[in-house]
Protein backbone atom coordinates (compact mmCIF):
# COMPACT_ATOMS: atom_id res chain seq x y z
CA UNK A 1 0.00 0.00 0.00
CA UNK A 2 1.16 3.54 -0.80
CA UNK A 3 0.79 5.84 2.20
CA UNK A 4 0.25 9.56 1.65
CA UNK A 5 0.17 11.94 4.59
CA UNK A 6 -1.21 15.42 5.02
CA UNK A 7 0.96 17.88 6.98
CA UNK A 8 -0.90 20.55 8.99
CA UNK A 9 -2.69 19.20 12.08
CA UNK A 10 -2.00 15.65 10.89
CA UNK A 11 1.73 15.37 11.57
CA UNK A 12 2.15 18.40 13.85
CA UNK A 13 0.10 21.04 15.66
CA UNK A 14 -0.43 23.87 13.16
CA UNK A 15 -1.34 26.30 15.93
CA UNK A 16 2.35 26.22 16.90
CA UNK A 17 3.27 27.54 13.48
CA UNK A 18 0.66 30.29 13.70
CA UNK A 19 1.95 31.40 17.10
CA UNK A 20 5.53 31.25 15.83
CA UNK A 21 4.59 33.45 12.87
CA UNK A 22 2.79 35.96 15.06
CA UNK A 23 5.83 36.12 17.31
CA UNK A 24 7.99 36.91 14.27
CA UNK A 25 5.61 39.73 13.32
CA UNK A 26 5.58 41.00 16.92
CA UNK A 27 9.39 41.08 16.77
CA UNK A 28 9.11 43.08 13.55
CA UNK A 29 6.95 45.59 15.44
CA UNK A 30 9.59 45.87 18.14
CA UNK A 31 12.37 46.42 15.62
CA UNK A 32 10.44 48.98 13.57
CA UNK A 33 8.54 50.90 16.24
CA UNK A 34 9.72 49.75 19.67
CA UNK A 35 6.41 48.05 20.53
CA UNK A 36 6.43 45.48 23.31
CA UNK A 37 6.77 42.01 21.76
CA UNK A 38 4.74 40.12 24.36
CA UNK A 39 1.90 42.65 24.30
CA UNK A 40 1.81 42.49 20.50
CA UNK A 41 1.73 38.70 20.53
CA UNK A 42 -1.08 38.67 23.10
CA UNK A 43 -3.09 41.13 21.00
CA UNK A 44 -2.68 39.07 17.84
CA UNK A 45 -3.62 35.83 19.59
CA UNK A 46 -6.68 37.55 21.03
CA UNK A 47 -7.80 38.76 17.60
CA UNK A 48 -7.25 35.28 16.20
CA UNK A 49 -9.49 33.76 18.87
CA UNK A 50 -12.25 36.32 18.30
CA UNK A 51 -12.18 36.87 14.53
CA UNK A 52 -9.93 34.32 12.83
CA UNK A 53 -6.70 34.95 10.93
CA UNK A 54 -7.85 37.40 8.29
CA UNK A 55 -7.99 40.52 10.47
CA UNK A 56 -5.05 39.95 12.82
CA UNK A 57 -2.42 42.23 11.31
CA UNK A 58 -4.93 44.94 10.36
CA UNK A 59 -6.28 45.10 13.93
CA UNK A 60 -2.79 45.12 15.47
CA UNK A 61 -1.49 47.92 13.27
CA UNK A 62 -4.69 49.98 13.61
CA UNK A 63 -4.47 49.74 17.41
CA UNK A 64 -1.09 51.46 17.16
CA UNK A 65 -2.26 54.02 14.62
CA UNK A 66 0.02 52.55 11.96
CA UNK A 67 -2.35 50.75 9.63
CA UNK A 68 -1.37 50.84 5.96
CA UNK A 69 -1.48 48.45 3.05
CA UNK A 70 2.32 48.46 2.86
CA UNK A 71 2.72 47.52 6.53
CA UNK A 72 0.09 44.76 6.29
CA UNK A 73 2.02 43.38 3.31
CA UNK A 74 5.25 43.54 5.33
CA UNK A 75 3.59 41.64 8.18
CA UNK A 76 2.30 38.95 5.83
CA UNK A 77 5.76 38.60 4.28
CA UNK A 78 7.37 38.33 7.73
CA UNK A 79 4.84 35.69 8.77
CA UNK A 80 5.29 33.62 5.63
CA UNK A 81 9.07 33.76 5.44
CA UNK A 82 9.97 33.22 9.09
CA UNK A 83 11.76 30.03 10.09
CA UNK A 84 9.56 28.28 12.65
CA UNK A 85 10.59 25.91 15.43
CA UNK A 86 8.23 22.93 15.12
CA UNK A 87 8.01 19.35 16.31
CA UNK A 88 5.96 16.37 15.19
CA UNK A 89 3.10 15.04 17.24
CA UNK A 90 4.63 12.28 19.42
CA UNK A 91 2.50 9.68 17.64
CA UNK A 92 3.73 10.91 14.24
CA UNK A 93 7.36 10.93 15.40
CA UNK A 94 6.97 7.30 16.44
CA UNK A 95 4.94 6.17 13.43
CA UNK A 96 6.76 7.57 10.40
CA UNK A 97 10.11 5.79 10.90
CA UNK A 98 8.24 2.50 11.43
CA UNK A 99 6.73 2.76 7.93
CA UNK A 100 10.02 2.67 6.02
CA UNK A 101 8.96 -0.49 4.17
CA UNK A 102 6.12 1.44 2.51
CA UNK A 103 6.25 4.09 -0.21
CA UNK A 104 5.59 7.28 1.75
CA UNK A 105 4.48 10.62 0.29
CA UNK A 106 3.36 13.98 1.61
CA UNK A 107 0.59 16.09 0.02
CA UNK A 108 -0.09 19.49 1.56
CA UNK A 109 -1.91 22.66 0.54
CA UNK A 110 -0.70 26.16 1.27
CA UNK A 111 1.75 28.89 0.32
CA UNK A 112 4.81 27.32 -1.31
CA UNK A 113 7.42 28.98 0.92
CA UNK A 114 5.38 28.51 4.10
CA UNK A 115 4.87 24.79 3.54
CA UNK A 116 8.49 24.24 2.51
CA UNK A 117 9.65 26.00 5.69
CA UNK A 118 7.41 23.74 7.76
CA UNK A 119 8.81 20.58 6.16
CA UNK A 120 12.35 21.86 6.73
CA UNK A 121 11.62 22.79 10.36
CA UNK A 122 10.18 19.35 11.07
CA UNK A 123 13.13 17.62 9.37
CA UNK A 124 10.91 15.08 7.63
CA UNK A 125 11.72 15.39 3.93
CA UNK A 126 14.03 12.36 3.98
CA UNK A 127 11.20 10.15 5.27
CA UNK A 128 9.18 10.63 2.08
CA UNK A 129 9.82 9.67 -1.52
CA UNK A 130 8.51 13.09 -2.48
CA UNK A 131 6.76 15.99 -0.76
CA UNK A 132 4.02 17.49 -2.93
CA UNK A 133 3.14 21.10 -2.09
CA UNK A 134 0.04 21.43 -4.23
CA UNK A 135 0.39 25.18 -4.88
CA UNK A 136 3.61 24.49 -6.77
CA UNK A 137 1.39 22.95 -9.43
CA UNK A 138 -1.14 25.80 -9.43
CA UNK A 139 -3.82 26.68 -6.89
CA UNK A 140 -6.40 24.87 -9.01
CA UNK A 141 -4.61 21.62 -8.13
CA UNK A 142 -5.03 22.11 -4.37
CA UNK A 143 -7.27 19.67 -2.56
CA UNK A 144 -9.90 18.43 -3.17
CA UNK A 145 -8.30 18.10 -6.63
CA UNK A 146 -6.74 14.64 -6.96
CA UNK A 147 -4.02 16.03 -9.26
CA UNK A 148 -1.01 15.41 -7.00
CA UNK A 149 -2.38 12.02 -5.97
CA UNK A 150 -2.63 11.11 -9.65
CA UNK A 151 1.06 12.02 -10.01
CA UNK A 152 1.82 9.64 -7.15
CA UNK A 153 -0.35 6.91 -8.63
CA UNK A 154 1.45 7.16 -11.98
CA UNK A 155 4.87 7.31 -10.32
CA UNK A 156 4.12 4.14 -8.38
CA UNK A 157 2.22 2.47 -11.27
CA UNK A 158 -0.51 1.76 -8.76
CA UNK A 159 -4.26 1.33 -8.64
CA UNK A 160 -6.27 3.88 -6.66
CA UNK A 161 -7.22 1.14 -4.20
CA UNK A 162 -3.55 0.84 -3.25
CA UNK A 163 -3.35 4.49 -2.14
CA UNK A 164 -4.24 5.65 1.37
CA UNK A 165 -4.43 9.33 2.36
CA UNK A 166 -4.15 10.16 6.04
CA UNK A 167 -5.37 13.68 6.83
CA UNK A 168 -7.54 15.76 9.16
CA UNK A 169 -9.78 18.20 7.26
CA UNK A 170 -13.15 16.79 6.16
CA UNK A 171 -13.97 19.90 4.13
CA UNK A 172 -11.49 19.00 1.37
CA UNK A 173 -9.15 16.09 2.14
CA UNK A 174 -11.29 13.10 1.24
CA UNK A 175 -14.13 14.13 -1.07
CA UNK A 176 -11.95 14.09 -4.20
CA UNK A 177 -10.42 10.70 -3.42
CA UNK A 178 -13.37 8.69 -2.15
CA UNK A 179 -15.05 8.33 -5.58
CA UNK A 180 -11.76 7.08 -7.07
CA UNK A 181 -11.60 4.16 -4.65
CA UNK A 182 -8.64 5.36 -2.59
CA UNK A 183 -8.48 4.56 1.10
CA UNK A 184 -9.05 7.71 3.17
CA UNK A 185 -8.22 8.02 6.85
CA UNK A 186 -9.25 10.92 9.08
CA UNK A 187 -7.25 11.63 12.23
CA UNK A 188 -9.16 13.58 14.87
CA UNK A 189 -6.34 15.97 15.68
CA UNK A 190 -6.02 19.74 15.29
CA UNK A 191 -8.62 22.41 14.74
CA UNK A 192 -10.94 20.26 12.58
CA UNK A 193 -11.29 17.40 15.05
CA UNK A 194 -14.81 18.35 16.12
CA UNK A 195 -16.07 19.24 12.62
CA UNK A 196 -18.95 17.15 11.33
CA UNK A 197 -18.37 16.22 7.70
CA UNK A 198 -20.97 16.95 5.04
CA UNK A 199 -22.45 13.96 3.21
CA UNK A 200 -19.80 12.43 0.97
CA UNK A 201 -16.96 14.38 2.59
CA UNK A 202 -16.07 12.01 5.44
CA UNK A 203 -13.14 9.61 5.23
CA UNK A 204 -13.69 5.87 4.95
CA UNK A 205 -11.88 5.35 8.25
CA UNK A 206 -11.48 7.51 11.36
CA UNK A 207 -8.90 7.20 14.14
CA UNK A 208 -8.36 9.36 17.24
CA UNK A 209 -4.68 9.96 16.40
CA UNK A 210 -1.76 8.36 14.58
CA UNK A 211 -0.98 5.92 17.39
CA UNK A 212 -3.97 3.93 16.10
CA UNK A 213 -2.78 3.85 12.49
CA UNK A 214 -0.73 0.63 12.44
CA UNK A 215 -3.70 -1.42 13.61
CA UNK A 216 -5.89 0.21 10.95
CA UNK A 217 -3.23 -0.37 8.29
CA UNK A 218 -3.18 -4.09 9.09
CA UNK A 219 -6.96 -4.14 8.81
CA UNK A 220 -6.90 -2.32 5.45
CA UNK A 221 -4.28 -4.69 4.08
CA UNK A 222 -6.39 -7.69 5.03
CA UNK A 223 -9.07 -6.09 2.86
Secondary structure by P-SEA (a helix, b strand, c coil): cbbbbbcccccccaaaaaaaaaaaaaaaaaacccccaaaaaaaaaaaaaccccccaaaaaaaaaccccaaaaaaaaaaaaaccccccccaaaaaccccccccbbbbbbbccaaaaaaaaaaacccccccccccccccccccccccaaaaaaaaaaaccccccbbbbbcccccccccccccccbbbbbccccccccccccccccccccccccccaaaaaaaaac
